Amino acid sequence: MEPLPTSALVLLSGGMDSTTLAYTIRHDNPEMDLHALAFDYGQRHGPRELPCAAQTAGRLRARFDVVNIRALTSFLSGSALTDPENVAVPEGHYSDETMRATVVPNRNAIMLNIAVGVAVARGLDRIATAVHAGDHPIYPDCRPEFIGRLNDLIEVATEGFSKPGLRVLAPFVMQPKDFIAKLGDRLGVPWRETWSCYMGGETHCGRCGTCVERAEAFALAGVDDPTVYLDPDFWRTAAAAG
């Protein structure tokens, strides 16, 4: 029988999904050795989301590290997140075809493979990521097939060096965003300490895909949304069109 995990590394962006995942892990395992890993890849909203990730890690008594991979930014051009001078952040519902502009090529695969290396070096038992069903239409490396293939790769690539049973867990991968909103609400996630907006201004814009998805998730979940949006009503029109 496989021993229960006593340590985990969670990818923590500072958004509502990964924050809820981190709170879930800590709630289910109060004494777990929890590590949180964030990434600075030159994303335009980094100055807003990374401090949120650090704050969450502090609240949950998790070791927190930011991996600086900005050297890759110029090689990952063509995305609204890493190429702000040439690509605008699209507005509308997350299911819109225009949201392809927010894809950073192979982003999750890059981050998760780095996370695997960190987990092996630190002797950790599990890696957790908060990809969810709402990501599937846009991001290839957020799908169940990707998680499955990645775990196959981990087994081969770290054989003899990793803790037995090391794998990536993606508990939200088949769940919609409103499920995450409901779960986070039950766990008492402080939503004001999370950041979603891709624009990265002082206030959530309310019009980009992640703002629309955030507002819609709270509404569908029947959970109070404390987020201040510059355009608080846009999401209803975008959701209806989507």
N, C-alpha and C positions, 0 to 999 in steps of 0.2 A: 504494500500500500504506500502510495506516494506521500511523503511528509507534507504537512500544511506549510504554506509559504510564511516566512517570518519577515520578509523584506520585499520591497517593491520600488520600482522606479516609474513615476508617472510623468508623461509629457504634459507640461502645464503652460498653456499659452497666456492665460489670464482671461480667456473667454468663459462664457457660462457653461459650456460643455465640459471642458477639462477641469474647471473649478468644481463642478458638481461631481465629477469622477473622483477628484482628490478628496472631497468631503465624504464620499461614499466609502472609499477605502479606509479612511481614518475612522469613520463611524463603525464599520464592520470589524476593524482590527485596531483597537485603541492603542495597543502596545507595538504595533508593527514599526519596523525600521523603514521609514518612508523617505524617499528621495524624490525631488521634483526637478525636472530638467526643462528649461526654456531655451529658445533659440532666437538669436539676433541674426537675421539673414537680410537685413537692410529693408525690412518691410516698413511701409510708410506709417503704419499705425503702431510700430514698435514702441515709441516713447510713451504711448498710452497703455498698451497691454502688458508690457514687461513689468512695470511697477505693480500692476494688479497681481501678476503671478507671484512676485516676491512677497506681497502682502498676504496672499493666501497661504503660501508655504510657511510663513511665520506663524500664522494662526493655527496651522495644523501640525506644528512642530516637525516640519520636514526639512531635511537638508536641501538647500536651493542653490542651483548653479545655472548660469546662462552660458550657452555655447555660442561663441562668436564665429559665425561662418559668413561674415560680410564679404570675405574675399571671393565668394561665389556669386555675389549679387550681379556683377557685370556679365557673368556667364548665363544668368537666368533671366535675361531680358525678355520683353514681350508680354510681361504680366503687369497688370495695374498695381500690384502690390510692390513690385521691385523696380519698375520702370516708370515712375510718375511723370517724367518729362514727356514721354511719348504715348502713354496709355492711360486713359481716364478710367476712374472707377465707375462701372456701370450702375445705373439705378434700376430698381424694379425687383421683381420676385426672384428668389434664388433658383427657381426652375427655368428661368428665361435663358435662352441660348446666349444672350449677351454676357452672362456670368462666366462664360469660358475665359473672358479677359482676366479673371482673377486667379486663374490656374498658374501656379509656379511649378515649372516642370519637375516632376518626380520629388516634390517637396517632402511629402510624408515618408517616402522611401528613404530619402537622404537622412531625415531626422531619426527615423526609427532604427536605421542601421547604426548610426552614431550611438543611439541609446543602447543598442545591444552591446556595443563595445564597452560602454561605461558600466553596464550591468555585469558583464563578465569580469571586468577589472575590479569591481567592488564586491564581487561574490554575491550578487543579489538574486532573488528567486524568480521575480516576475517583472514584466514591463507592461504598462497600461496606457492605452490611448483612447481618446474619447470620440473617435470618428462615429458618425451615426447615419441613419438611413437617409436623412435629408441631403447628405453629401454625395450620395451615389450618382445622381444624374450628371454632376459636373466633374467630380474629382475621381479619376481612375484608382488612385492609391488610397481610397477610403472605403473600398468595397470589400465584402467578405472574402472574395476570391483572392484579393491581394493579401489580406491578413493570413489566410491559409497558406499561401505560397511562401510568405515571409517566414512563417513558423517552420516550414519545411527547410528553408534555407538556414535558419538559425541552428537547427538540429545538426546539419552537416558542417556549417561554418565554425561552430564553437565546440564541436565534439572533443571531449577530453579536457576542456578548459572551463566550461560553464557549470553552474549548479545544475544538478539533475532536474529535468523538467522545465528549464528556462524557456519561456515563450512569451509572446505578446498577447495580452488580453484586450479585447475590444467589446466590452459588455453592452455598449450602446449601438453596435453596428447595425442591428436590425430594428432599432427603436426610432420613432420620430422625435423631433425637437421638443414637442409639447410634453412628451414623457420625461425628458430631462428637466423641463421647467417644474413639473409636478414633483419629481424626486428631490430636486434641489430645494424646493419650498418646504418639503417635509423635513429635510435635513437642516434647515435654517441657513442656507447659503446667503450671505449678504450680497445681494445682486448689485448693489451700488459699487461694490469692489471688483466688479468684472467689467470687461471691455469687449465690445463686438465690432464697432464701426471701422470699416476699412479706410475711411477718410482720415482718421487719426486727429481730428480737431479737438478742441476743448470740450465739445458736447457731441453726443451721437447725432449724426446728420438726419437719421430717420428715413433716408431714401436709398442708400446702398443696399445690396442684397443681404448683407449680414444684419443690418438694422431692421429690414423688413422681416427677415426670418425670426429675429429676436422678438419683435413686437407681436408677430403672429403666434409664436409659440406660447407666450404668456397668455394671450387671449384665448387660444384653444384649450390651454390647461386650466383656465379659470383662476389664474394666479395674478395677484396684483403686480403690475410692472412699475417699479420705481424709477425707471430710466427716463432721463430728460432727453427728448428728441427735438431737434430744430424744426422738423416737420412731423408732428406727432400723428397726423391723420393719413399720411401718404400710404402707409402699409396696407390699409384697407382696400384702396384702389388697386395697388400692385397685387395683393393676394387674390382679388377677384379676377384680375386679368390673367394671373398665373394659373 
